[in-house]
């Protein structure tokens, strides 16, 4: 199993229902260990395809049926849906749920205190291990949400000047569905 298997699973999921399956969810369903470099490569490669799959007439009809709009409201939904999904960043399909929680925790703490939380504080609050927290901070820096000086430890991170752009659309929110205790995918 490799990159083509992950991409095939993503394409199939994105074509059906209201699924926003993420790269890490696809990797997990295929029994693959997390590989941040592979996730990065796939998310960059698949981002445009993901966005175009969100705007298909079939997807809009599924949203229409799921929320029970009247026929008159459908045209308005089409434009609102396209405007909304146009703001969704590739972070939505790249990041793990824990990485999104790390970002949200950093933002929450930043509102109430001048200093950002240490990786140890993040790990303790989220119940994550130090390696998972450090890897999450590194991925958020790679994405451009945080800045991390080359060669510096992860506890020297800061918010990127344009970090607010990640709050548009889905931002760091997620809703993961698990079927039969195994199959996971996201929904909007």
Secondary structure, DSSP 4 states (H G I P E B T S, - for coil): --HHHHHHHHHHHHHSTTB---HHHHHHHTTPPP-HHHHHHHHHHHHHHHHHHHTSHHHHHHHHHHHT--HHHHHHHHHHHHHHHHT--THHHHS-HHHHHHHHHHHHHHHH-SSPPPHHHHHHHHT--HHHHHHHHHHHHHHTSEE--TT--GGG-EE-TTGGGGGSTTTT---EEEETTTEEEEB-
